[in-house]
Amino acid sequence: MRSGVPNALPHAELVDAHTDLLGLIDRFPAYERVVLVDAILDPAEKLGGPGSVVLVDEESMVAWPEASPSAHQFSPLLAVRLFRSLNPFATTRIFLVGLCVDRLALPSAANAGCCALNEEAVTTGAVMVRELL
């Protein structure tokens, strides 16, 4: 549980994985649903323009190429594939609530527009997460 963040959903656990999702996949089988929240690099805008928030189910996510770019030590895509390989009988449903971005960049004044994270995107993402839980 992330300290300092109130848990508005008493039946849910909020965990900040930073860039190390691999360290958490052994906990997935304990849950009915796992909702990952992350940026999705989508420069061709196949899912939506920068700042769009999208819901991706596991079946769609694992259809993406393994070489999909990620800022993580172990991408959410590969973590989900590994989880299913290690736990073929797990009934956990996995979803990704993603903020579409057109490039990966560290936050700075020079690239602040790449993520277009605004109040509307945050609200949309929060609603998606609540509906899944």
Secondary structure, 3 states (H helix, E strand, C coil): CCCCCCCCCCCCCCCCCCCCHHHHHHHHHHCCEEEEEEEEECCCCCCCCCCCEEEEEHHHHCCCCCCCCCCCCCCHHHHHHHHHHHCCCCCCEEEEEEEEECCCCCCCCCCHHHCCCCHHHHHHHHHHHHHHC
